[in-house]
Amino acid sequence: MPYVVALSGGIASGKSTIANLFAKLGVPIIDADIIARQVVQSGTPAFNLIVKHFSQEILLPNGELDRSQLRDIIFNNDHERLWLNSLLHPIIQQEAQHQIAMQQDASYVIWVVPLLIENNLHRLVDRVLVIDSPVELQLERLIQRDDIDEALAQKMIQSQVSSLKRLLYADDIIKNNGDLQSLTEQVNKLHHQYINNNKHKNGLI
């Protein structure tokens, strides 16, 4: 397996922005959120189970899942959120590991995992990189990004582990206060560090 860096952080903390900066440096990105969308496309086994569980009312007119409606359901009902997580997380995890294994020639890969700590996945990686972003900024981004009210945004943030707990698992931390230049500098520094980490792991230096 290649050297794996797990990139995690709270919802709307800037994971996609950071992942894109690593991608510009030629680093392969394995994104759990992208995989999550792929495994519930119309006709997949997970899609069929979700429709069976929530009924046809969870579908858009084009036959795809109504993600907005599904989001409202699971973040207002812990039982339904746990049911969906128990269905999807093993499928997402299996596909992520498959994609990581395909990157044998890479110096390292970035595995974007929002629920890294919640699902106890930190044990599977070489390094944990956590994005630390002020909750107020997360809340603002989330409301704008998903076009939702503050109450739902608060529930979505509170459904994850606290920032303090997440930071306890961090080997590296990126401070994200919305300054792209600062983020770029932090990513560039870590990029060189991870290349060297991989060399050490493989006895090359």
Secondary structure, DSSP 8 states (H G I E B T S, - for coil): ---EEEEEESTTSSHHHHHHHHHHTT--EEEHHHHHHHTTSTTSHHHHHHHHHH-GGGB-TTSSB-HHHHHHHHTS-HHHHHHHHHHHHHHHHHHHHHHHHT-TTSS-EEEE-TTTTTTT-GGGSSEEEEEE--HHHHHHHHHHHHT--HHHHHHHHHTS--HHHHHHT-SEEEE-SS-HHHHHHHHHHHHHHHHHHHHHHTT--
